[in-house]
Amino acid sequence: MVKVKPFAAVRPPKAIAHEVASRPYDVLNSAEAKAEAGEKSLLHIIKPEIDFTPIIDEHSQEAYDKAVENFKMWQEKGWLVQDKKEMYYVYAQTMEGRTQYGLVLGASVEDYLTGRIKKHELTRKDKEEDRMIHVRIQDANVEPVFFAYPDNAEINAIVESVVKSKPAEYDYVAEDGFGHHFWTIEDDSLISGITSIFSQVPAFYVADGHHRTAAAALVGEEKRKNNPNHTGAEEYNFFLAVVFPESHLKIIDYNRVVKDLNGMSQEELLLKLTTDFTVEEKGTEIYRPESLHNFSMYIGGKWYSLTAKEGTYNDNDPIGVLDVTVLSNLVFDKLLGIKDLRTDKRIDFVGGIRGLGELKKRVDSGEMAAAFALYPVSMKQLIDIADTGNIMPPKTTWFEPKLRSGLAIHKLS
């Protein structure tokens, strides 16, 4: 069962929340962040290299020092202010008419180390260490991680009561069209109730932010080892998370484009695909996969439906059932000679938020030879994989909308 705690968030005053909050560090490159960052934007803290002209190395000591300087300055200027009371918070996001309601809380370092916070992706040590540096130098979790948990009627009822009882503390639509809504939970009985109910929730599942989760937990573990008077009650035993009931979340497609056809002509590829797929030409109008094991391919100005034939996949295997596995085995490995999706430069990945038109654009431009769109992974598939201790192939899940950074920051001391 998981352990959670309320905390006193460092967050922006209501009037400037939309100016401070930013997209996460890893969805923008430095040039994009510099162009997007307003005066009060958290991007100056999470991507401090943008404060230099020209932009400097984000991993330089100068950049890290600037991050610390900016975090301190934002607090001195009153752009970030710490709450006087430990609380939980409701954070809701609206996209395309659908709203998902999450709770902002302190998740347990121990739960991550013992596997009660379950992951479905591999992490890289270099990326973990980069995020750990940011946690260490700020002595804070500046950006949240994004978890799912099994639906719980009692928690849903508490969240609903909070949302209906008072206006949102923050309520705005960001430049990408997504709505962000934020409430404080100050009532002591609700706070203790949330803590108690989560003690009966079996697990959290990392939805987005595997490297940030690992970094936050590992820094907490470091602090524990370095404190001879450690009691387990210290703030560093917890890290910043936003947790959503699984039924609220929607995974969107994560698609692939390839630079060449491994020496084959388009006609040869189409012929070879018929061994493992039922291939149907769909013409020039965008074709979107309709079900599990159905793919769309764009090549030579036309869209095709590819439906994997029975016997080419294993629906009883949590990894084998995934369409990323089917496509990797039967097309990328078998036909195109792309063996390692993590390292091969002949393949690239396109989040479904960009739409299938982006796939068409990249092929029509001549940059890519073909594009493949997949049916989205379900939350059930993600949970099955995490529960069985398996790891998804790279670039399998894409969650949208992304959490905004800066609506709540968690100090470790």
KOLSEDO-416676 format. One record per residue (C-alpha): y, x, z. Coordinates in steps of 0.1 Angstrom, whole numbers, plus 5000, padded with zeros to 4 digits. Each point is the difference from the previous one (the first is absolute). Example, Ala and Ser with C-alpha at 12.3 -4.5 7.8 and 13.67 -1.06 7.14 Angstrom:
<vexke><v>4955</v><u>5123</u><w>5078</w></vexke>
<vexke><v>5034</v><u>5014</u><w>4993</w></vexke>
This chain:
<vexke><v>5000</v><u>5000</u><w>5000</w></vexke>
<vexke><v>5035</v><u>5012</u><w>4992</w></vexke>
<vexke><v>5028</v><u>5009</u><w>5024</w></vexke>
<vexke><v>5036</v><u>4993</u><w>4993</w></vexke>
<vexke><v>5033</v><u>5002</u><w>5019</w></vexke>
<vexke><v>5036</v><u>4989</u><w>4996</w></vexke>
<vexke><v>5027</v><u>5026</u><w>4997</w></vexke>
<vexke><v>5038</v><u>5002</u><w>5000</w></vexke>
<vexke><v>5008</v><u>5004</u><w>4963</w></vexke>
<vexke><v>5028</v><u>5021</u><w>4986</w></vexke>
<vexke><v>5015</v><u>4978</u><w>4973</w></vexke>
<vexke><v>5032</v><u>4991</u><w>4981</w></vexke>
<vexke><v>5025</v><u>4974</u><w>5012</w></vexke>
<vexke><v>4996</v><u>4967</u><w>4983</w></vexke>
<vexke><v>5030</v><u>5003</u><w>4977</w></vexke>
<vexke><v>4989</v><u>5033</u><w>4984</w></vexke>
<vexke><v>4961</v><u>4996</u><w>5000</w></vexke>
<vexke><v>4999</v><u>4996</u><w>4962</w></vexke>
<vexke><v>5021</v><u>5032</u><w>4996</w></vexke>
<vexke><v>4978</v><u>5021</u><w>5023</w></vexke>
<vexke><v>4965</v><u>4988</u><w>4990</w></vexke>
<vexke><v>4985</v><u>5018</u><w>4970</w></vexke>
<vexke><v>4969</v><u>5001</u><w>4979</w></vexke>
<vexke><v>4973</v><u>5024</u><w>5013</w></vexke>
<vexke><v>5003</v><u>5037</u><w>4994</w></vexke>
<vexke><v>4970</v><u>5001</u><w>4977</w></vexke>
<vexke><v>5011</v><u>4974</u><w>4974</w></vexke>
<vexke><v>5031</v><u>5019</u><w>4989</w></vexke>
<vexke><v>5003</v><u>5036</u><w>4987</w></vexke>
<vexke><v>5030</v><u>5020</u><w>5013</w></vexke>
<vexke><v>5022</v><u>4992</u><w>4970</w></vexke>
<vexke><v>4993</v><u>4963</u><w>5002</w></vexke>
<vexke><v>5007</v><u>5001</u><w>5038</w></vexke>
<vexke><v>5033</v><u>5018</u><w>4995</w></vexke>
<vexke><v>5011</v><u>4974</u><w>4975</w></vexke>
<vexke><v>4989</v><u>4971</u><w>5022</w></vexke>
<vexke><v>5012</v><u>5012</u><w>5034</w></vexke>
<vexke><v>5032</v><u>4984</u><w>5014</w></vexke>
<vexke><v>5020</v><u>5015</u><w>5027</w></vexke>
<vexke><v>4979</v><u>4985</u><w>5029</w></vexke>
<vexke><v>4966</v><u>5001</u><w>4982</w></vexke>
<vexke><v>4970</v><u>5012</u><w>5019</w></vexke>
<vexke><v>4992</v><u>5021</u><w>4969</w></vexke>
<vexke><v>5024</v><u>5026</u><w>5014</w></vexke>
<vexke><v>4975</v><u>5004</u><w>5029</w></vexke>
<vexke><v>4966</v><u>4996</u><w>4983</w></vexke>
<vexke><v>5010</v><u>5019</u><w>4968</w></vexke>
<vexke><v>5028</v><u>5023</u><w>5013</w></vexke>
<vexke><v>4997</v><u>5023</u><w>4970</w></vexke>
<vexke><v>5022</v><u>4975</u><w>4982</w></vexke>
<vexke><v>5031</v><u>5010</u><w>5021</w></vexke>
<vexke><v>5001</v><u>5034</u><w>4981</w></vexke>
<vexke><v>5014</v><u>5006</u><w>4965</w></vexke>
<vexke><v>4979</v><u>5010</u><w>4983</w></vexke>
<vexke><v>4971</v><u>4983</u><w>5018</w></vexke>
<vexke><v>4981</v><u>5026</u><w>5021</w></vexke>
<vexke><v>4963</v><u>5003</u><w>5007</w></vexke>
<vexke><v>4989</v><u>4971</u><w>5022</w></vexke>
<vexke><v>4977</v><u>5023</u><w>5019</w></vexke>
<vexke><v>5027</v><u>5026</u><w>5009</w></vexke>
<vexke><v>5011</v><u>5007</u><w>5035</w></vexke>
<vexke><v>5036</v><u>4991</u><w>4989</w></vexke>
<vexke><v>4988</v><u>4965</u><w>4990</w></vexke>
<vexke><v>4981</v><u>4995</u><w>5033</w></vexke>
<vexke><v>5031</v><u>5011</u><w>5019</w></vexke>
<vexke><v>5021</v><u>4975</u><w>4980</w></vexke>
<vexke><v>4976</v><u>4972</u><w>5009</w></vexke>
<vexke><v>5004</v><u>5007</u><w>5037</w></vexke>
<vexke><v>5038</v><u>5003</u><w>4996</w></vexke>
<vexke><v>5002</v><u>4967</u><w>4981</w></vexke>
<vexke><v>4978</v><u>4980</u><w>5025</w></vexke>
<vexke><v>5022</v><u>5012</u><w>5028</w></vexke>
<vexke><v>5031</v><u>4991</u><w>4981</w></vexke>
<vexke><v>4988</v><u>4965</u><w>4991</w></vexke>
<vexke><v>4995</v><u>4993</u><w>5037</w></vexke>
<vexke><v>5034</v><u>5016</u><w>5009</w></vexke>
<vexke><v>5018</v><u>4978</u><w>4974</w></vexke>
<vexke><v>4982</v><u>4969</u><w>5013</w></vexke>
<vexke><v>4981</v><u>4994</u><w>4967</w></vexke>
<vexke><v>4968</v><u>5003</u><w>5020</w></vexke>
<vexke><v>4999</v><u>4986</u><w>5036</w></vexke>
<vexke><v>4971</v><u>5000</u><w>5024</w></vexke>
<vexke><v>4990</v><u>4966</u><w>5016</w></vexke>
<vexke><v>5003</v><u>4999</u><w>5037</w></vexke>
<vexke><v>4967</v><u>4982</u><w>5005</w></vexke>
<vexke><v>4965</v><u>5006</u><w>4987</w></vexke>
<vexke><v>4991</v><u>4972</u><w>4976</w></vexke>
<vexke><v>4978</v><u>4990</u><w>4971</w></vexke>
<vexke><v>5017</v><u>4990</u><w>4968</w></vexke>
<vexke><v>4991</v><u>4976</u><w>4971</w></vexke>
<vexke><v>5006</v><u>5015</u><w>4965</w></vexke>
<vexke><v>4995</v><u>4976</u><w>4971</w></vexke>
<vexke><v>5002</v><u>5008</u><w>4963</w></vexke>
<vexke><v>5005</v><u>4976</u><w>4971</w></vexke>
<vexke><v>4989</v><u>5007</u><w>4964</w></vexke>
<vexke><v>4997</v><u>4975</u><w>4972</w></vexke>
<vexke><v>5002</v><u>4970</u><w>5024</w></vexke>
<vexke><v>4973</v><u>5013</u><w>5024</w></vexke>
<vexke><v>5008</v><u>5012</u><w>5035</w></vexke>
<vexke><v>4978</v><u>5022</u><w>5022</w></vexke>
<vexke><v>5007</v><u>5003</u><w>5037</w></vexke>
<vexke><v>4992</v><u>5032</u><w>5019</w></vexke>
<vexke><v>5005</v><u>5014</u><w>5035</w></vexke>
<vexke><v>5018</v><u>5033</u><w>5007</w></vexke>
<vexke><v>4983</v><u>5018</u><w>5028</w></vexke>
<vexke><v>4987</v><u>5032</u><w>5015</w></vexke>
<vexke><v>4965</v><u>5007</u><w>4987</w></vexke>
<vexke><v>4977</v><u>5022</u><w>5020</w></vexke>
<vexke><v>4994</v><u>5037</u><w>4992</w></vexke>
<vexke><v>4966</v><u>4998</u><w>5017</w></vexke>
<vexke><v>4991</v><u>4970</u><w>4978</w></vexke>
<vexke><v>5005</v><u>5022</u><w>4969</w></vexke>
<vexke><v>4981</v><u>5029</u><w>5014</w></vexke>
<vexke><v>4970</v><u>4978</u><w>5010</w></vexke>
<vexke><v>4999</v><u>4980</u><w>4968</w></vexke>
<vexke><v>5013</v><u>4967</u><w>5012</w></vexke>
<vexke><v>5028</v><u>5004</u><w>4975</w></vexke>
<vexke><v>4979</v><u>5001</u><w>4968</w></vexke>
<vexke><v>5010</v><u>5018</u><w>4968</w></vexke>
<vexke><v>4988</v><u>4996</u><w>4964</w></vexke>
<vexke><v>5016</v><u>5030</u><w>4984</w></vexke>
<vexke><v>4996</v><u>5038</u><w>5003</w></vexke>
<vexke><v>5031</v><u>5019</u><w>5012</w></vexke>
<vexke><v>5011</v><u>5035</u><w>4990</w></vexke>
<vexke><v>5008</v><u>5025</u><w>5027</w></vexke>
<vexke><v>5031</v><u>5013</u><w>4982</w></vexke>
<vexke><v>5015</v><u>4965</u><w>4999</w></vexke>
<vexke><v>4990</v><u>4993</u><w>5036</w></vexke>
<vexke><v>5017</v><u>5031</u><w>5012</w></vexke>
<vexke><v>5032</v><u>4992</u><w>4980</w></vexke>
<vexke><v>5002</v><u>4966</u><w>5018</w></vexke>
<vexke><v>4991</v><u>5016</u><w>5034</w></vexke>
<vexke><v>5030</v><u>5023</u><w>4997</w></vexke>
<vexke><v>5023</v><u>4970</u><w>4996</w></vexke>
<vexke><v>4985</v><u>4983</u><w>5031</w></vexke>
<vexke><v>5002</v><u>5033</u><w>5020</w></vexke>
<vexke><v>5036</v><u>5009</u><w>4992</w></vexke>
<vexke><v>5013</v><u>4964</u><w>5006</w></vexke>
<vexke><v>4977</v><u>4994</u><w>5030</w></vexke>
<vexke><v>4997</v><u>4965</u><w>4984</w></vexke>
<vexke><v>4982</v><u>4979</u><w>4975</w></vexke>
<vexke><v>5028</v><u>4993</u><w>4977</w></vexke>
<vexke><v>4979</v><u>4981</u><w>4974</w></vexke>
<vexke><v>4974</v><u>4974</u><w>5008</w></vexke>
<vexke><v>4964</v><u>4998</u><w>4988</w></vexke>
<vexke><v>4985</v><u>4968</u><w>4986</w></vexke>
<vexke><v>4969</v><u>4985</u><w>5015</w></vexke>
<vexke><v>4979</v><u>4969</u><w>4996</w></vexke>
<vexke><v>4979</v><u>4983</u><w>5027</w></vexke>
<vexke><v>4976</v><u>4970</u><w>5000</w></vexke>
<vexke><v>5018</v><u>4967</u><w>5002</w></vexke>
<vexke><v>5006</v><u>4988</u><w>5035</w></vexke>
<vexke><v>5012</v><u>4964</u><w>5007</w></vexke>
<vexke><v>5017</v><u>5009</u><w>5033</w></vexke>
<vexke><v>5021</v><u>5028</u><w>4985</w></vexke>
<vexke><v>5009</v><u>4978</u><w>4970</w></vexke>
<vexke><v>5012</v><u>4973</u><w>5024</w></vexke>
<vexke><v>5022</v><u>5025</u><w>5020</w></vexke>
<vexke><v>5015</v><u>5013</u><w>4968</w></vexke>
<vexke><v>5007</v><u>4965</u><w>4987</w></vexke>
<vexke><v>5016</v><u>4990</u><w>5033</w></vexke>
<vexke><v>5023</v><u>5030</u><w>4999</w></vexke>
<vexke><v>5011</v><u>4995</u><w>4964</w></vexke>
<vexke><v>5007</v><u>4963</u><w>5007</w></vexke>
<vexke><v>5018</v><u>5005</u><w>5033</w></vexke>
<vexke><v>5030</v><u>5021</u><w>4988</w></vexke>
<vexke><v>5018</v><u>5014</u><w>4969</w></vexke>
<vexke><v>4987</v><u>5033</u><w>4987</w></vexke>
<vexke><v>5017</v><u>5031</u><w>5013</w></vexke>
<vexke><v>5000</v><u>5014</u><w>4965</w></vexke>
<vexke><v>4997</v><u>4979</u><w>4969</w></vexke>
<vexke><v>5008</v><u>5014</u><w>4966</w></vexke>
<vexke><v>4988</v><u>5004</u><w>4964</w></vexke>
<vexke><v>4997</v><u>5036</u><w>4989</w></vexke>
<vexke><v>5010</v><u>5013</u><w>4965</w></vexke>
<vexke><v>4964</v><u>4996</u><w>4988</w></vexke>
<vexke><v>5001</v><u>4962</u><w>5007</w></vexke>
<vexke><v>4977</v><u>5001</u><w>5031</w></vexke>
<vexke><v>5011</v><u>4983</u><w>5031</w></vexke>
<vexke><v>4999</v><u>5017</u><w>5034</w></vexke>
<vexke><v>5002</v><u>4980</u><w>5033</w></vexke>
<vexke><v>4998</v><u>5014</u><w>5036</w></vexke>
<vexke><v>4999</v><u>4984</u><w>5034</w></vexke>
<vexke><v>4998</v><u>5014</u><w>5036</w></vexke>
<vexke><v>4974</v><u>4988</u><w>5025</w></vexke>
<vexke><v>5018</v><u>5004</u><w>5034</w></vexke>
<vexke><v>4981</v><u>4974</u><w>5021</w></vexke>
<vexke><v>4978</v><u>5018</u><w>5025</w></vexke>
<vexke><v>4972</v><u>4974</u><w>4999</w></vexke>
<vexke><v>4998</v><u>5003</u><w>4962</w></vexke>
<vexke><v>5000</v><u>5038</u><w>5002</w></vexke>
<vexke><v>4971</v><u>5001</u><w>5026</w></vexke>
<vexke><v>4982</v><u>4973</u><w>4980</w></vexke>
<vexke><v>5001</v><u>5021</u><w>4968</w></vexke>
<vexke><v>4988</v><u>5031</u><w>5018</w></vexke>
<vexke><v>4971</v><u>4980</u><w>5015</w></vexke>
<vexke><v>4990</v><u>4983</u><w>4968</w></vexke>
<vexke><v>4999</v><u>5032</u><w>4980</w></vexke>
<vexke><v>4976</v><u>5015</u><w>5026</w></vexke>
<vexke><v>4975</v><u>4975</u><w>4985</w></vexke>
<vexke><v>5007</v><u>5010</u><w>4964</w></vexke>
<vexke><v>4971</v><u>5023</u><w>4988</w></vexke>
<vexke><v>5019</v><u>5023</u><w>4976</w></vexke>
<vexke><v>5031</v><u>5008</u><w>4980</w></vexke>
<vexke><v>4996</v><u>5009</u><w>4963</w></vexke>
<vexke><v>5024</v><u>5024</u><w>4983</w></vexke>
<vexke><v>5014</v><u>4982</u><w>4971</w></vexke>
<vexke><v>5027</v><u>5024</u><w>4989</w></vexke>
<vexke><v>5011</v><u>5034</u><w>5015</w></vexke>
<vexke><v>4968</v><u>5019</u><w>5006</w></vexke>
<vexke><v>5019</v><u>5034</u><w>5003</w></vexke>
<vexke><v>5027</v><u>4986</u><w>5023</w></vexke>
<vexke><v>4973</v><u>4985</u><w>5022</w></vexke>
<vexke><v>4981</v><u>5032</u><w>5002</w></vexke>
<vexke><v>5032</v><u>5020</u><w>5007</w></vexke>
<vexke><v>5012</v><u>4977</u><w>5027</w></vexke>
<vexke><v>4966</v><u>5000</u><w>5018</w></vexke>
<vexke><v>4996</v><u>5037</u><w>4997</w></vexke>
<vexke><v>5034</v><u>5008</u><w>5014</w></vexke>
<vexke><v>4992</v><u>4976</u><w>5029</w></vexke>
<vexke><v>4968</v><u>5019</u><w>5006</w></vexke>
<vexke><v>5019</v><u>5033</u><w>5000</w></vexke>
<vexke><v>5025</v><u>4987</u><w>5026</w></vexke>
<vexke><v>4971</v><u>4989</u><w>5021</w></vexke>
<vexke><v>4984</v><u>5034</u><w>4999</w></vexke>
<vexke><v>5032</v><u>5018</u><w>5007</w></vexke>
<vexke><v>5009</v><u>4979</u><w>5030</w></vexke>
<vexke><v>4982</v><u>5012</u><w>5032</w></vexke>
<vexke><v>5012</v><u>4969</u><w>5018</w></vexke>
<vexke><v>4988</v><u>4976</u><w>4973</w></vexke>
<vexke><v>4992</v><u>4965</u><w>5014</w></vexke>
<vexke><v>4994</v><u>4979</u><w>4969</w></vexke>
<vexke><v>5030</v><u>4978</u><w>5007</w></vexke>
<vexke><v>5025</v><u>5022</u><w>4980</w></vexke>
<vexke><v>5017</v><u>4986</u><w>4970</w></vexke>
<vexke><v>4985</v><u>5027</u><w>4977</w></vexke>
<vexke><v>4966</v><u>4982</u><w>5005</w></vexke>
<vexke><v>5012</v><u>4974</u><w>4976</w></vexke>
<vexke><v>5016</v><u>5000</u><w>4966</w></vexke>
<vexke><v>5020</v><u>4976</u><w>4978</w></vexke>
<vexke><v>4980</v><u>4974</u><w>4981</w></vexke>
<vexke><v>5005</v><u>4966</u><w>4983</w></vexke>
<vexke><v>4969</v><u>4980</u><w>5001</w></vexke>
<vexke><v>4992</v><u>4969</u><w>4979</w></vexke>
<vexke><v>4972</v><u>4974</u><w>5001</w></vexke>
<vexke><v>4977</v><u>5008</u><w>4971</w></vexke>
<vexke><v>5005</v><u>4965</u><w>4984</w></vexke>
<vexke><v>5037</v><u>5007</u><w>4996</w></vexke>
<vexke><v>4995</v><u>5031</u><w>4979</w></vexke>
<vexke><v>4995</v><u>5002</u><w>4962</w></vexke>
<vexke><v>4988</v><u>5031</u><w>4982</w></vexke>
<vexke><v>5013</v><u>5004</u><w>4965</w></vexke>
<vexke><v>4984</v><u>5019</u><w>4971</w></vexke>
<vexke><v>5002</v><u>5038</u><w>4997</w></vexke>
<vexke><v>4995</v><u>5009</u><w>4963</w></vexke>
<vexke><v>4992</v><u>5031</u><w>4980</w></vexke>
<vexke><v>5014</v><u>5017</u><w>4968</w></vexke>
<vexke><v>4983</v><u>5029</u><w>4982</w></vexke>
<vexke><v>5015</v><u>5027</u><w>4978</w></vexke>
<vexke><v>4972</v><u>5004</u><w>4975</w></vexke>
<vexke><v>4967</v><u>4985</u><w>4989</w></vexke>
<vexke><v>4979</v><u>5032</u><w>5006</w></vexke>
<vexke><v>4998</v><u>5008</u><w>4963</w></vexke>
<vexke><v>4990</v><u>4964</u><w>4989</w></vexke>
<vexke><v>5018</v><u>4977</u><w>4976</w></vexke>
<vexke><v>5010</v><u>4966</u><w>5013</w></vexke>
<vexke><v>4972</v><u>4985</u><w>4979</w></vexke>
<vexke><v>4975</v><u>5023</u><w>5016</w></vexke>
<vexke><v>5011</v><u>4992</u><w>5035</w></vexke>
<vexke><v>4998</v><u>4962</u><w>4993</w></vexke>
<vexke><v>4965</v><u>5004</u><w>4987</w></vexke>
<vexke><v>4988</v><u>5022</u><w>5029</w></vexke>
<vexke><v>5015</v><u>4974</u><w>5025</w></vexke>
<vexke><v>4977</v><u>4973</u><w>4987</w></vexke>
<vexke><v>4970</v><u>5018</u><w>5016</w></vexke>
<vexke><v>5012</v><u>4990</u><w>5035</w></vexke>
<vexke><v>5026</v><u>4973</u><w>4993</w></vexke>
<vexke><v>5005</v><u>4968</u><w>4981</w></vexke>
<vexke><v>5031</v><u>5009</u><w>4980</w></vexke>
<vexke><v>5023</v><u>4973</u><w>4987</w></vexke>
<vexke><v>5032</v><u>5006</u><w>4980</w></vexke>
<vexke><v>5029</v><u>4980</u><w>5015</w></vexke>
<vexke><v>5028</v><u>5008</u><w>4975</w></vexke>
<vexke><v>5035</v><u>5012</u><w>5008</w></vexke>
<vexke><v>5008</v><u>4977</u><w>5029</w></vexke>
<vexke><v>4995</v><u>5016</u><w>5035</w></vexke>
<vexke><v>4965</v><u>4992</u><w>5013</w></vexke>
<vexke><v>4995</v><u>5001</u><w>5038</w></vexke>
<vexke><v>4965</v><u>5004</u><w>5015</w></vexke>
<vexke><v>4987</v><u>4966</u><w>5012</w></vexke>
<vexke><v>4973</v><u>5009</u><w>5025</w></vexke>
<vexke><v>4981</v><u>5028</u><w>5017</w></vexke>
<vexke><v>4983</v><u>5023</u><w>4974</w></vexke>
<vexke><v>5024</v><u>4989</u><w>4973</w></vexke>
<vexke><v>5025</v><u>5025</u><w>4987</w></vexke>
<vexke><v>5027</v><u>5001</u><w>4974</w></vexke>
<vexke><v>5006</v><u>5029</u><w>4977</w></vexke>
<vexke><v>5030</v><u>5007</u><w>4979</w></vexke>
<vexke><v>4996</v><u>5023</u><w>4970</w></vexke>
<vexke><v>5013</v><u>5002</u><w>4965</w></vexke>
<vexke><v>5025</v><u>4972</u><w>5005</w></vexke>
<vexke><v>4973</v><u>4975</u><w>5011</w></vexke>
<vexke><v>4986</v><u>4987</u><w>5033</w></vexke>
<vexke><v>4963</v><u>4997</u><w>5006</w></vexke>
<vexke><v>4979</v><u>4983</u><w>5027</w></vexke>
<vexke><v>4972</v><u>5022</u><w>5014</w></vexke>
<vexke><v>4974</v><u>4982</u><w>5021</w></vexke>
<vexke><v>4974</v><u>5023</u><w>5017</w></vexke>
<vexke><v>4964</v><u>4990</u><w>4992</w></vexke>
<vexke><v>4976</v><u>4990</u><w>5027</w></vexke>
<vexke><v>4981</v><u>5031</u><w>5013</w></vexke>
<vexke><v>5030</v><u>5023</u><w>4996</w></vexke>
<vexke><v>5013</v><u>4995</u><w>5035</w></vexke>
<vexke><v>4986</v><u>4993</u><w>5035</w></vexke>
<vexke><v>5015</v><u>4970</u><w>5018</w></vexke>
<vexke><v>4980</v><u>5009</u><w>5031</w></vexke>
<vexke><v>5017</v><u>5033</u><w>5004</w></vexke>
<vexke><v>5036</v><u>4999</u><w>5015</w></vexke>
<vexke><v>5011</v><u>5029</u><w>4977</w></vexke>
<vexke><v>4978</v><u>4991</u><w>4970</w></vexke>
<vexke><v>5015</v><u>4965</u><w>4998</w></vexke>
<vexke><v>5035</v><u>5013</u><w>4996</w></vexke>
<vexke><v>5015</v><u>4998</u><w>4965</w></vexke>
<vexke><v>5015</v><u>5034</u><w>5004</w></vexke>
<vexke><v>4965</v><u>5013</u><w>5005</w></vexke>
<vexke><v>4987</v><u>4981</u><w>4970</w></vexke>
<vexke><v>5028</v><u>5012</u><w>4977</w></vexke>
<vexke><v>4998</v><u>5036</u><w>5013</w></vexke>
<vexke><v>4963</v><u>5002</u><w>4995</w></vexke>
<vexke><v>4996</v><u>4982</u><w>4966</w></vexke>
<vexke><v>5033</v><u>5010</u><w>4983</w></vexke>
<vexke><v>5018</v><u>5029</u><w>5015</w></vexke>
<vexke><v>4970</v><u>5022</u><w>5009</w></vexke>
<vexke><v>4974</v><u>4988</u><w>4975</w></vexke>
<vexke><v>5023</v><u>4997</u><w>4969</w></vexke>
<vexke><v>5032</v><u>5019</u><w>5007</w></vexke>
<vexke><v>4987</v><u>5029</u><w>5020</w></vexke>
<vexke><v>5024</v><u>4994</u><w>5029</w></vexke>
<vexke><v>4980</v><u>5010</u><w>5030</w></vexke>
<vexke><v>5025</v><u>5002</u><w>5029</w></vexke>
<vexke><v>5027</v><u>4974</u><w>5001</w></vexke>
<vexke><v>5019</v><u>5019</u><w>5027</w></vexke>
<vexke><v>5005</v><u>5032</u><w>4980</w></vexke>
<vexke><v>4996</v><u>4992</u><w>4963</w></vexke>
<vexke><v>5033</v><u>5002</u><w>4982</w></vexke>
<vexke><v>4988</v><u>4978</u><w>4971</w></vexke>
<vexke><v>5002</v><u>4968</u><w>5021</w></vexke>
<vexke><v>5029</v><u>4984</u><w>5017</w></vexke>
<vexke><v>5004</v><u>4969</u><w>5022</w></vexke>
<vexke><v>5023</v><u>4970</u><w>4998</w></vexke>
<vexke><v>5006</v><u>4976</u><w>5028</w></vexke>
<vexke><v>4997</v><u>4964</u><w>4991</w></vexke>
<vexke><v>5035</v><u>4992</u><w>5012</w></vexke>
<vexke><v>5012</v><u>5016</u><w>4968</w></vexke>
<vexke><v>4981</v><u>4974</u><w>4979</w></vexke>
<vexke><v>4976</v><u>5004</u><w>4971</w></vexke>
<vexke><v>5030</v><u>5004</u><w>4978</w></vexke>
<vexke><v>5004</v><u>5035</u><w>5014</w></vexke>
<vexke><v>4965</v><u>5009</u><w>4988</w></vexke>
<vexke><v>5009</v><u>4988</u><w>4965</w></vexke>
<vexke><v>5032</v><u>5020</u><w>5001</w></vexke>
<vexke><v>4983</v><u>5032</u><w>5009</w></vexke>
<vexke><v>4974</v><u>4997</u><w>4973</w></vexke>
<vexke><v>5024</v><u>4988</u><w>4973</w></vexke>
<vexke><v>5023</v><u>5030</u><w>5007</w></vexke>
<vexke><v>4972</v><u>5024</u><w>4991</w></vexke>
<vexke><v>5000</v><u>5015</u><w>5035</w></vexke>
<vexke><v>4966</v><u>4984</u><w>5007</w></vexke>
<vexke><v>4970</v><u>4992</u><w>4978</w></vexke>
<vexke><v>4987</v><u>4969</u><w>5018</w></vexke>
<vexke><v>5006</v><u>4979</u><w>5031</w></vexke>
<vexke><v>4975</v><u>4982</u><w>5023</w></vexke>
<vexke><v>5010</v><u>4971</u><w>5024</w></vexke>
<vexke><v>4977</v><u>4990</u><w>5029</w></vexke>
<vexke><v>4995</v><u>4968</u><w>5020</w></vexke>
<vexke><v>5015</v><u>5005</u><w>5035</w></vexke>
<vexke><v>4979</v><u>5011</u><w>5029</w></vexke>
<vexke><v>4996</v><u>4973</u><w>5027</w></vexke>
<vexke><v>5007</v><u>5004</u><w>5037</w></vexke>
<vexke><v>4964</v><u>4992</u><w>5006</w></vexke>
<vexke><v>4989</v><u>5030</u><w>4979</w></vexke>
<vexke><v>5024</v><u>5023</u><w>5018</w></vexke>
<vexke><v>4988</v><u>4989</u><w>5034</w></vexke>
<vexke><v>4963</v><u>5003</u><w>4989</w></vexke>
<vexke><v>5006</v><u>5035</u><w>4989</w></vexke>
<vexke><v>5019</v><u>5010</u><w>5032</w></vexke>
<vexke><v>4974</v><u>4983</u><w>5022</w></vexke>
<vexke><v>4971</v><u>5019</u><w>4984</w></vexke>
<vexke><v>5018</v><u>5033</u><w>5003</w></vexke>
<vexke><v>5004</v><u>5004</u><w>4962</w></vexke>
<vexke><v>5030</v><u>5013</u><w>4981</w></vexke>
<vexke><v>5015</v><u>4983</u><w>4970</w></vexke>
<vexke><v>5005</v><u>5020</u><w>4968</w></vexke>
<vexke><v>5036</v><u>5013</u><w>4995</w></vexke>
<vexke><v>5028</v><u>4976</u><w>4990</w></vexke>
<vexke><v>4980</v><u>4968</u><w>5007</w></vexke>
<vexke><v>5025</v><u>4978</u><w>5020</w></vexke>
<vexke><v>5036</v><u>4993</u><w>4996</w></vexke>
<vexke><v>5018</v><u>4979</u><w>5026</w></vexke>
<vexke><v>5033</v><u>4983</u><w>4993</w></vexke>
<vexke><v>5026</v><u>4995</u><w>5013</w></vexke>
<vexke><v>5003</v><u>5034</u><w>5017</w></vexke>
<vexke><v>5012</v><u>5001</u><w>5036</w></vexke>
<vexke><v>5037</v><u>5009</u><w>5003</w></vexke>
<vexke><v>5006</v><u>5031</u><w>5021</w></vexke>
<vexke><v>5027</v><u>4999</u><w>5026</w></vexke>
<vexke><v>4997</v><u>4965</u><w>5014</w></vexke>
<vexke><v>4983</v><u>5014</u><w>5030</w></vexke>
<vexke><v>4994</v><u>5036</u><w>5011</w></vexke>
<vexke><v>4978</v><u>5011</u><w>5029</w></vexke>
<vexke><v>5009</v><u>5029</u><w>5022</w></vexke>
<vexke><v>4972</v><u>5020</u><w>5015</w></vexke>
<vexke><v>5019</v><u>5010</u><w>5032</w></vexke>
